[in-house]
Amino acid sequence: MFNSKASLMSVIALSLLFIVAMGFTITYAYFTATRTTVTTLNFHGGTALTVVGAEYDTNPNNVGLSIAQNAKTGQWQSKTDGGSWTTSNSAVVNSSLVLSGLKVKAAQNSGTYVRVFVAVKVDNISTPETTDGNLTVPDLTFVTEMGSSVATVETAYYTNKERQFISSNTSSNTTLHIQCVVVTLPNNYTGFVKFFDDYTVFNKSLNEVQDANYQFSNISAMIMLTSSTSNRFDIWQTSQEDSTYSFTY
């Protein structure tokens, strides 16, 4: 354990945060007051999702995701040490790291399903002999509102791509936290529906004793969205066949 203020500085390097969705094209909506762009994902099969951050109603800079036109990968917003939402890929965290919560709206919410696969990974590099077996990664919490529902996907029903991702990011000195759910959007509501709240990966005061396992660790996070009008395993399996997603350092 460390108890000096100096030891708490520059303890976590934040990797690039990626979102990947299969087979979409990107269009942007522009807002005159802020010029902030909002991401719309168009999926094979006809579903279209517009995604914003959980705080977007009160903070238009919290767009949640940033994806270039026609790209398949982009960045998931985060904020460090109480700062502003950003997509910086080289953040150094002194006291806190928060990933943006997300809200989604389908072109027609009724009959639309969204599969959400989220992973948070902590690589411990503080000392060669130390593993991070005692490191606690907070639970990934999904929320429901406006008549939506969330169903946890059992590991037996993970797709091949999801299994491959887990396998390639599992090691003895790594903490990998995974959650996969299917969100059913509401039938009688046409607005944004929050499904993932702001997620605090790490939060310590500079005056507090810090877990030694977080010293100089690399933290990565990835979220993958897939959308369909049918909640069937074979559909999810097929929809992800051409997708590629990974942590990038």
C-alpha positions in Angstrom: 0.0 0.0 0.0 1.1 3.6 -0.7 0.3 6.5 1.6 2.3 9.4 0.2 0.8 12.0 -2.1 3.8 11.7 -4.4 3.2 8.1 -5.0 -0.4 8.8 -6.2 0.6 10.9 -9.2 0.5 9.6 -12.7 -0.5 6.1 -11.7 -2.7 5.0 -14.5 -2.3 5.2 -18.2 -5.6 5.2 -20.1 -5.6 3.4 -23.5 -7.7 4.3 -26.5 -11.3 3.4 -26.0 -13.0 1.7 -28.9 -16.5 1.0 -30.1 -17.1 -1.3 -33.0 -20.3 -2.1 -34.8 -20.6 -4.3 -37.8 -21.6 -3.1 -41.2 -22.8 0.4 -40.7 -22.3 3.7 -42.4 -22.1 6.9 -40.4 -24.1 10.1 -40.7 -23.8 13.2 -38.5 -26.3 15.5 -37.0 -24.9 19.0 -36.3 -26.2 21.4 -33.6 -25.8 25.0 -34.4 -25.1 26.2 -30.8 -22.2 23.9 -30.1 -21.2 22.2 -33.4 -21.1 18.9 -31.4 -21.6 15.8 -33.5 -23.9 13.0 -32.6 -23.2 9.5 -33.9 -25.9 7.5 -35.9 -25.2 3.9 -36.7 -26.9 2.2 -39.6 -26.9 -1.6 -39.4 -27.5 -4.3 -41.9 -31.1 -5.4 -41.5 -32.5 -1.9 -41.4 -32.0 -0.8 -37.8 -30.5 2.7 -37.2 -29.3 3.8 -33.7 -28.5 7.3 -32.6 -26.2 7.3 -29.6 -25.4 10.1 -27.1 -23.9 10.3 -23.6 -26.0 9.9 -20.5 -25.5 13.5 -19.6 -26.2 14.9 -23.1 -29.4 16.7 -22.1 -27.5 19.0 -19.8 -24.1 18.8 -21.4 -24.1 18.7 -25.3 -20.3 17.9 -25.3 -21.2 14.6 -23.7 -21.8 12.8 -27.1 -20.7 9.4 -25.7 -19.1 8.1 -28.8 -17.0 9.7 -31.5 -16.9 7.8 -34.9 -15.6 9.2 -38.2 -17.8 9.0 -41.2 -17.8 5.5 -42.8 -15.6 4.1 -40.0 -16.2 0.9 -38.1 -14.3 1.9 -35.0 -14.2 5.1 -32.9 -13.7 6.4 -29.4 -15.7 6.1 -26.2 -15.7 9.3 -24.2 -14.1 9.4 -20.7 -13.1 12.0 -18.2 -10.2 12.0 -15.8 -9.8 13.7 -12.4 -13.2 15.5 -12.7 -12.3 17.1 -16.0 -14.3 17.4 -19.2 -15.5 14.6 -21.5 -12.8 13.7 -24.0 -11.7 11.1 -26.4 -8.0 11.5 -25.7 -6.0 8.3 -26.1 -3.2 9.2 -23.7 -4.8 10.3 -20.5 -2.9 10.0 -17.2 -5.2 9.4 -14.2 -4.3 10.8 -10.8 -7.5 10.4 -8.9 -10.5 9.2 -11.0 -11.5 7.7 -14.3 -15.1 7.8 -15.5 -16.4 6.3 -18.8 -19.4 8.0 -20.3 -22.8 6.5 -19.8 -24.8 6.0 -23.0 -28.3 6.6 -24.3 -29.7 5.3 -27.6 -32.6 6.0 -29.8 -33.7 3.8 -32.7 -35.3 5.1 -35.9 -38.2 3.1 -34.6 -37.7 1.9 -31.0 -40.5 -0.6 -31.2 -39.2 -4.1 -32.0 -35.5 -3.1 -31.9 -32.9 -5.0 -29.9 -29.4 -3.8 -29.0 -26.7 -6.3 -28.0 -24.1 -4.6 -25.8 -20.7 -6.2 -25.1 -18.5 -4.3 -22.6 -15.0 -5.1 -21.4 -12.8 -3.4 -18.9 -9.2 -4.6 -18.6 -6.5 -3.7 -16.1 -2.9 -4.7 -16.8 -0.8 -4.5 -13.7 2.8 -3.4 -14.3 3.7 -2.0 -10.9 6.2 -4.7 -10.1 7.2 -7.9 -12.0 6.3 -10.2 -9.1 2.9 -8.6 -8.4 -0.3 -9.9 -10.0 -3.6 -8.0 -9.7 -5.6 -10.8 -8.2 -6.7 -8.6 -5.4 -7.8 -5.8 -7.8 -11.5 -5.1 -7.8 -13.0 -3.8 -11.0 -16.5 -2.2 -10.3 -19.5 -3.9 -11.6 -20.7 -2.9 -15.1 -24.2 -1.7 -14.4 -27.0 -1.4 -17.0 -30.2 0.5 -16.4 -33.7 0.5 -17.8 -36.1 3.3 -18.4 -39.1 4.3 -20.4 -40.3 0.7 -20.6 -37.0 -0.8 -21.9 -35.7 -4.1 -20.5 -32.2 -5.6 -20.1 -31.4 -9.3 -20.2 -28.0 -10.6 -19.3 -26.5 -12.9 -21.9 -25.1 -16.1 -20.3 -21.6 -17.0 -21.3 -22.9 -20.2 -23.1 -24.5 -17.8 -25.6 -21.6 -15.5 -26.3 -20.8 -15.2 -30.0 -17.6 -16.5 -31.5 -16.3 -13.0 -31.8 -17.0 -12.3 -28.1 -15.3 -15.5 -27.1 -12.3 -14.7 -29.2 -12.0 -11.3 -27.6 -12.1 -12.8 -24.1 -9.5 -15.4 -25.0 -7.1 -13.0 -26.5 -7.3 -10.6 -23.5 -7.0 -13.2 -20.6 -3.7 -13.7 -18.8 -2.5 -14.4 -15.2 -1.6 -10.8 -14.4 -4.6 -9.2 -16.0 -8.1 -8.4 -14.6 -10.7 -8.6 -17.3 -14.2 -7.7 -16.5 -16.9 -8.6 -19.1 -20.6 -8.0 -19.3 -23.0 -8.8 -22.2 -26.7 -7.9 -22.3 -29.5 -7.5 -24.8 -31.5 -4.3 -24.4 -35.1 -4.3 -25.7 -36.1 -0.8 -26.6 -39.6 0.3 -25.6 -42.7 0.0 -27.8 -44.4 3.3 -27.0 -41.6 5.8 -26.7 -39.7 7.6 -29.4 -37.0 9.4 -27.4 -33.6 8.5 -26.1 -33.3 5.5 -23.7 -30.4 5.3 -21.2 -29.0 1.8 -21.0 -25.6 2.3 -19.4 -24.8 4.8 -16.7 -21.6 6.8 -16.2 -19.0 4.1 -15.1 -16.4 5.0 -12.5 -13.4 2.6 -13.1 -11.2 4.3 -10.5 -11.9 7.0 -7.9 -9.4 7.9 -5.2 -8.6 11.1 -3.4 -5.0 12.2 -3.5 -5.1 12.2 0.3 -6.2 8.6 0.5 -4.2 5.4 0.7 -4.3 3.7 -2.7 -4.3 0.1 -3.7 -0.8 -0.8 -4.7 -2.2 -2.9 -7.6 -3.3 0.2 -9.4 0.2 1.8 -9.4 1.3 2.3 -13.0 -1.4 0.1 -14.4 -2.8 0.3 -17.9 -6.6 0.5 -18.0 -8.5 -0.2 -21.2 -12.2 -0.3 -22.0 -14.2 -1.3 -25.1 -17.9 -1.4 -25.9 -19.5 -3.1 -28.9 -23.0 -2.4 -30.1 -24.9 -4.7 -32.5 -28.5 -4.0 -33.4 -31.3 -6.2 -34.9 -35.0 -6.5 -35.1 -34.7 -10.2 -34.0 -33.3 -11.4 -30.7 -31.9 -14.7 -31.9 -28.4 -16.1 -31.3 -27.9 -17.0 -34.9 -28.7 -13.4 -35.9 -26.2 -12.0 -33.4 -23.6 -14.6 -34.5 -24.0 -13.6 -38.2 -24.1 -9.9 -37.6 -20.7 -10.0 -35.9 -18.9 -12.2 -38.3 -17.1 -9.3 -40.2 -16.5 -7.2 -37.1 -13.1 -6.5 -35.6 -12.7 -5.1 -32.2 -9.8 -4.9 -29.7 -8.0 -2.8 -27.1 -5.4 -0.6 -28.6 -2.6 0.8 -26.6 
